[in-house]
Amino acid sequence: MVFVLGDPAYYGRFGFTPALAHGLVPPHEPAELYREAWMVNELTPGKLIGCHGRVRCPDSISDLRYWQE
């Protein structure tokens, strides 16, 4: 799976869908304005089935300042 925190209109063109709708929670709760921007795309079709929980990221991008407004 590939995760992004980005523009849904842009990333949606490449198959990304809102990750929260799949039960995939980011390292920190995103601001309400950015909830739909937390997106996921499968590298192998069908791998999202049954996946859920908090996603872990490298420390360099898990820093809370990147997830707040």
N, CA, C and O atoms as CSV, one atom per row, in Angstrom:
chain,resi,resn,atom,element,x,y,z
A,1,MET,N,N,0.835,-1.173,0.000
A,1,MET,CA,C,0.000,0.000,0.000
A,1,MET,C,C,0.886,1.245,0.000
A,1,MET,O,O,1.993,1.253,0.539
A,2,VAL,N,N,0.364,2.276,-0.615
A,2,VAL,CA,C,1.037,3.575,-0.640
A,2,VAL,C,C,0.085,4.588,-0.023
A,2,VAL,O,O,-1.090,4.648,-0.386
A,3,PHE,N,N,0.598,5.388,0.912
A,3,PHE,CA,C,-0.205,6.398,1.576
A,3,PHE,C,C,0.290,7.783,1.207
A,3,PHE,O,O,1.490,7.999,1.040
A,4,VAL,N,N,-0.634,8.717,1.080
A,4,VAL,CA,C,-0.291,10.127,0.862
A,4,VAL,C,C,-1.204,10.996,1.713
A,4,VAL,O,O,-2.307,10.595,2.085
A,5,LEU,N,N,-0.730,12.166,2.004
A,5,LEU,CA,C,-1.550,13.205,2.600
A,5,LEU,C,C,-1.531,14.316,1.566
A,5,LEU,O,O,-0.644,15.169,1.560
A,6,GLY,N,N,-2.532,14.291,0.687
A,6,GLY,CA,C,-2.505,15.201,-0.444
A,6,GLY,C,C,-3.884,15.506,-0.998
A,6,GLY,O,O,-4.899,15.054,-0.468
A,7,ASP,N,N,-3.903,16.261,-2.046
A,7,ASP,CA,C,-5.130,16.725,-2.690
A,7,ASP,C,C,-5.922,15.553,-3.270
A,7,ASP,O,O,-5.448,14.896,-4.196
A,8,PRO,N,N,-7.127,15.276,-2.741
A,8,PRO,CA,C,-7.931,14.165,-3.242
A,8,PRO,C,C,-8.254,14.267,-4.737
A,8,PRO,O,O,-8.316,13.247,-5.423
A,9,ALA,N,N,-8.458,15.474,-5.243
A,9,ALA,CA,C,-8.758,15.636,-6.671
A,9,ALA,C,C,-7.583,15.196,-7.527
A,9,ALA,O,O,-7.770,14.623,-8.601
A,10,TYR,N,N,-6.386,15.461,-7.059
A,10,TYR,CA,C,-5.193,15.074,-7.821
A,10,TYR,C,C,-4.912,13.580,-7.664
A,10,TYR,O,O,-4.820,12.860,-8.658
A,11,TYR,N,N,-4.776,13.110,-6.423
A,11,TYR,CA,C,-4.399,11.713,-6.194
A,11,TYR,C,C,-5.504,10.733,-6.542
A,11,TYR,O,O,-5.229,9.573,-6.847
A,12,GLY,N,N,-6.747,11.185,-6.502
A,12,GLY,CA,C,-7.854,10.318,-6.895
A,12,GLY,C,C,-7.750,9.866,-8.342
A,12,GLY,O,O,-8.234,8.788,-8.689
A,13,ARG,N,N,-7.128,10.671,-9.188
A,13,ARG,CA,C,-6.941,10.302,-10.603
A,13,ARG,C,C,-6.021,9.099,-10.765
A,13,ARG,O,O,-6.021,8.451,-11.811
A,14,PHE,N,N,-5.238,8.800,-9.734
A,14,PHE,CA,C,-4.278,7.709,-9.800
A,14,PHE,C,C,-4.688,6.510,-8.954
A,14,PHE,O,O,-3.874,5.636,-8.654
A,15,GLY,N,N,-5.961,6.484,-8.576
A,15,GLY,CA,C,-6.480,5.326,-7.847
A,15,GLY,C,C,-6.453,5.438,-6.335
A,15,GLY,O,O,-6.823,4.484,-5.651
A,16,PHE,N,N,-6.027,6.570,-5.790
A,16,PHE,CA,C,-6.015,6.744,-4.339
A,16,PHE,C,C,-7.438,6.992,-3.844
A,16,PHE,O,O,-8.225,7.675,-4.500
A,17,THR,N,N,-7.756,6.431,-2.687
A,17,THR,CA,C,-9.055,6.616,-2.051
A,17,THR,C,C,-8.829,7.018,-0.588
A,17,THR,O,O,-7.755,6.768,-0.041
A,18,PRO,N,N,-9.824,7.633,0.047
A,18,PRO,CA,C,-9.649,8.030,1.449
A,18,PRO,C,C,-9.329,6.826,2.342
A,18,PRO,O,O,-10.094,5.863,2.396
A,19,ALA,N,N,-8.209,6.891,3.029
A,19,ALA,CA,C,-7.745,5.769,3.854
A,19,ALA,C,C,-8.620,5.568,5.084
A,19,ALA,O,O,-8.808,4.436,5.528
A,20,LEU,N,N,-9.161,6.659,5.643
A,20,LEU,CA,C,-10.012,6.515,6.824
A,20,LEU,C,C,-11.253,5.683,6.520
A,20,LEU,O,O,-11.763,4.987,7.398
A,21,ALA,N,N,-11.738,5.751,5.290
A,21,ALA,CA,C,-12.906,4.952,4.896
A,21,ALA,C,C,-12.594,3.455,4.934
A,21,ALA,O,O,-13.506,2.634,5.034
A,22,HIS,N,N,-11.322,3.102,4.856
A,22,HIS,CA,C,-10.882,1.705,4.919
A,22,HIS,C,C,-10.479,1.310,6.342
A,22,HIS,O,O,-10.078,0.171,6.582
A,23,GLY,N,N,-10.586,2.258,7.288
A,23,GLY,CA,C,-10.185,1.964,8.663
A,23,GLY,C,C,-8.696,2.093,8.881
A,23,GLY,O,O,-8.168,1.563,9.858
A,24,LEU,N,N,-8.006,2.789,7.987
A,24,LEU,CA,C,-6.555,2.974,8.092
A,24,LEU,C,C,-6.301,4.380,8.645
A,24,LEU,O,O,-6.489,5.381,7.953
A,25,VAL,N,N,-5.879,4.429,9.884
A,25,VAL,CA,C,-5.746,5.671,10.637
A,25,VAL,C,C,-4.310,6.185,10.535
A,25,VAL,O,O,-3.366,5.407,10.666
A,26,PRO,N,N,-4.137,7.494,10.302
A,26,PRO,CA,C,-2.783,8.047,10.210
A,26,PRO,C,C,-2.088,8.080,11.571
A,26,PRO,O,O,-2.739,7.876,12.596
A,27,PRO,N,N,-0.787,8.332,11.599
A,27,PRO,CA,C,-0.045,8.362,12.857
A,27,PRO,C,C,-0.614,9.366,13.865
A,27,PRO,O,O,-0.573,9.130,15.072
A,28,HIS,N,N,-1.140,10.474,13.369
A,28,HIS,CA,C,-1.771,11.498,14.207
A,28,HIS,C,C,-3.097,11.872,13.551
A,28,HIS,O,O,-3.231,11.831,12.328
A,29,GLU,N,N,-4.056,12.231,14.366
A,29,GLU,CA,C,-5.362,12.619,13.839
A,29,GLU,C,C,-5.209,13.884,12.983
A,29,GLU,O,O,-4.741,14.912,13.472
A,30,PRO,N,N,-5.603,13.805,11.711
A,30,PRO,CA,C,-5.497,15.001,10.877
A,30,PRO,C,C,-6.593,16.013,11.225
A,30,PRO,O,O,-7.657,15.648,11.725
A,31,ALA,N,N,-6.313,17.278,10.953
A,31,ALA,CA,C,-7.335,18.311,11.139
A,31,ALA,C,C,-8.543,17.952,10.279
A,31,ALA,O,O,-8.384,17.336,9.225
A,32,GLU,N,N,-9.721,18.319,10.703
A,32,GLU,CA,C,-10.959,18.000,9.978
A,32,GLU,C,C,-10.859,18.373,8.502
A,32,GLU,O,O,-11.347,17.643,7.640
A,33,LEU,N,N,-10.240,19.488,8.218
A,33,LEU,CA,C,-10.074,19.968,6.854
A,33,LEU,C,C,-9.296,18.984,5.973
A,33,LEU,O,O,-9.479,18.961,4.756
A,34,TYR,N,N,-8.422,18.167,6.592
A,34,TYR,CA,C,-7.541,17.280,5.835
A,34,TYR,C,C,-7.894,15.799,5.952
A,34,TYR,O,O,-7.135,14.950,5.484
A,35,ARG,N,N,-9.016,15.478,6.559
A,35,ARG,CA,C,-9.361,14.061,6.750
A,35,ARG,C,C,-9.451,13.297,5.422
A,35,ARG,O,O,-8.999,12.155,5.335
A,36,GLU,N,N,-10.023,13.911,4.403
A,36,GLU,CA,C,-10.144,13.243,3.100
A,36,GLU,C,C,-8.816,13.221,2.354
A,36,GLU,O,O,-8.671,12.496,1.370
A,37,ALA,N,N,-7.845,14.008,2.812
A,37,ALA,CA,C,-6.531,14.062,2.158
A,37,ALA,C,C,-5.644,12.888,2.550
A,37,ALA,O,O,-4.648,12.622,1.876
A,38,TRP,N,N,-5.983,12.183,3.620
A,38,TRP,CA,C,-5.237,10.978,4.032
A,38,TRP,C,C,-5.734,9.852,3.137
A,38,TRP,O,O,-6.848,9.355,3.307
A,39,MET,N,N,-4.891,9.452,2.174
A,39,MET,CA,C,-5.341,8.543,1.117
A,39,MET,C,C,-4.423,7.338,0.979
A,39,MET,O,O,-3.265,7.359,1.398
A,40,VAL,N,N,-4.973,6.294,0.382
A,40,VAL,CA,C,-4.238,5.044,0.185
A,40,VAL,C,C,-4.481,4.519,-1.227
A,40,VAL,O,O,-5.527,4.762,-1.830
A,41,ASN,N,N,-3.499,3.802,-1.731
A,41,ASN,CA,C,-3.629,3.101,-3.012
A,41,ASN,C,C,-2.991,1.730,-2.843
A,41,ASN,O,O,-1.939,1.597,-2.217
A,42,GLU,N,N,-3.626,0.730,-3.397
A,42,GLU,CA,C,-3.100,-0.631,-3.313
A,42,GLU,C,C,-2.049,-0.864,-4.394
A,42,GLU,O,O,-2.233,-0.454,-5.540
A,43,LEU,N,N,-0.959,-1.514,-4.035
A,43,LEU,CA,C,0.012,-1.937,-5.044
A,43,LEU,C,C,-0.427,-3.268,-5.651
A,43,LEU,O,O,-0.153,-3.562,-6.815
A,44,THR,N,N,-1.109,-4.058,-4.837
A,44,THR,CA,C,-1.661,-5.339,-5.284
A,44,THR,C,C,-3.157,-5.315,-5.008
A,44,THR,O,O,-3.556,-5.238,-3.846
A,45,PRO,N,N,-3.997,-5.379,-6.034
A,45,PRO,CA,C,-5.447,-5.333,-5.818
A,45,PRO,C,C,-5.913,-6.378,-4.805
A,45,PRO,O,O,-5.472,-7.527,-4.831
A,46,GLY,N,N,-6.807,-5.960,-3.918
A,46,GLY,CA,C,-7.375,-6.861,-2.921
A,46,GLY,C,C,-6.656,-6.864,-1.585
A,46,GLY,O,O,-7.142,-7.474,-0.633
A,47,LYS,N,N,-5.526,-6.207,-1.489
A,47,LYS,CA,C,-4.759,-6.222,-0.236
A,47,LYS,C,C,-5.375,-5.352,0.859
A,47,LYS,O,O,-5.039,-5.515,2.032
A,48,LEU,N,N,-6.267,-4.436,0.499
A,48,LEU,CA,C,-6.919,-3.597,1.517
A,48,LEU,C,C,-7.985,-4.360,2.295
A,48,LEU,O,O,-8.356,-3.967,3.401
A,49,ILE,N,N,-8.465,-5.430,1.724
A,49,ILE,CA,C,-9.527,-6.203,2.372
A,49,ILE,C,C,-9.018,-6.739,3.708
A,49,ILE,O,O,-8.021,-7.459,3.765
A,50,GLY,N,N,-9.709,-6.381,4.765
A,50,GLY,CA,C,-9.346,-6.860,6.095
A,50,GLY,C,C,-8.263,-6.044,6.788
A,50,GLY,O,O,-7.976,-6.290,7.960
A,51,CYS,N,N,-7.659,-5.092,6.107
A,51,CYS,CA,C,-6.640,-4.241,6.737
A,51,CYS,C,C,-7.325,-3.098,7.481
A,51,CYS,O,O,-8.282,-2.504,6.985
A,52,HIS,N,N,-6.830,-2.803,8.657
A,52,HIS,CA,C,-7.324,-1.663,9.420
A,52,HIS,C,C,-6.328,-1.382,10.535
A,52,HIS,O,O,-5.479,-2.216,10.852
A,53,GLY,N,N,-6.441,-0.212,11.117
A,53,GLY,CA,C,-5.581,0.148,12.239
A,53,GLY,C,C,-4.763,1.390,11.956
A,53,GLY,O,O,-4.909,2.037,10.919
A,54,ARG,N,N,-3.895,1.706,12.912
A,54,ARG,CA,C,-3.045,2.893,12.811
A,54,ARG,C,C,-1.820,2.572,11.963
A,54,ARG,O,O,-1.147,1.562,12.165
A,55,VAL,N,N,-1.552,3.451,11.017
A,55,VAL,CA,C,-0.407,3.298,10.126
A,55,VAL,C,C,0.817,3.899,10.803
A,55,VAL,O,O,0.749,4.989,11.372
A,56,ARG,N,N,1.926,3.190,10.739
A,56,ARG,CA,C,3.177,3.698,11.295
A,56,ARG,C,C,4.030,4.248,10.165
A,56,ARG,O,O,4.118,3.657,9.088
A,57,CYS,N,N,4.656,5.387,10.426
A,57,CYS,CA,C,5.522,6.052,9.456
A,57,CYS,C,C,6.911,6.196,10.053
A,57,CYS,O,O,7.082,6.087,11.267
A,58,PRO,N,N,7.901,6.440,9.211
A,58,PRO,CA,C,9.234,6.736,9.750
A,58,PRO,C,C,9.172,7.966,10.657
A,58,PRO,O,O,8.342,8.852,10.456
A,59,ASP,N,N,10.050,8.011,11.648
A,59,ASP,CA,C,10.066,9.132,12.592
A,59,ASP,C,C,10.149,10.482,11.889
A,59,ASP,O,O,9.563,11.459,12.356
A,60,SER,N,N,10.861,10.546,10.785
A,60,SER,CA,C,11.059,11.822,10.099
A,60,SER,C,C,9.759,12.448,9.605
A,60,SER,O,O,9.684,13.670,9.474
A,61,ILE,N,N,8.727,11.638,9.324
A,61,ILE,CA,C,7.441,12.198,8.895
A,61,ILE,C,C,6.321,11.933,9.893
A,61,ILE,O,O,5.177,12.323,9.657
A,62,SER,N,N,6.635,11.277,11.000
A,62,SER,CA,C,5.634,11.048,12.052
A,62,SER,C,C,5.541,12.224,13.008
A,62,SER,O,O,4.646,12.263,13.852
A,63,ASP,N,N,6.428,13.159,12.892
A,63,ASP,CA,C,6.448,14.329,13.776
A,63,ASP,C,C,5.089,15.022,13.723
A,63,ASP,O,O,4.567,15.290,12.641
A,64,LEU,N,N,4.524,15.308,14.879
A,64,LEU,CA,C,3.187,15.890,14.994
A,64,LEU,C,C,3.039,17.189,14.192
A,64,LEU,O,O,1.948,17.476,13.699
A,65,ARG,N,N,4.095,17.971,14.052
A,65,ARG,CA,C,3.986,19.267,13.349
A,65,ARG,C,C,3.585,19.091,11.891
A,65,ARG,O,O,3.036,20.022,11.302
A,66,TYR,N,N,3.836,17.944,11.290
A,66,TYR,CA,C,3.451,17.701,9.900
A,66,TYR,C,C,1.962,17.368,9.751
A,66,TYR,O,O,1.427,17.389,8.643
A,67,TRP,N,N,1.306,17.068,10.851
A,67,TRP,CA,C,-0.080,16.610,10.824
A,67,TRP,C,C,-1.060,17.638,11.345
A,67,TRP,O,O,-2.263,17.381,11.379
A,68,GLN,N,N,-0.574,18.785,11.749
A,68,GLN,CA,C,-1.447,19.828,12.270
A,68,GLN,C,C,-1.556,20.967,11.263
A,68,GLN,O,O,-0.730,21.097,10.359
A,69,GLU,N,N,-2.580,21.780,11.432
A,69,GLU,CA,C,-2.759,22.943,10.549
A,69,GLU,C,C,-1.688,23.961,10.803
A,69,GLU,O,O,-1.668,25.010,10.159
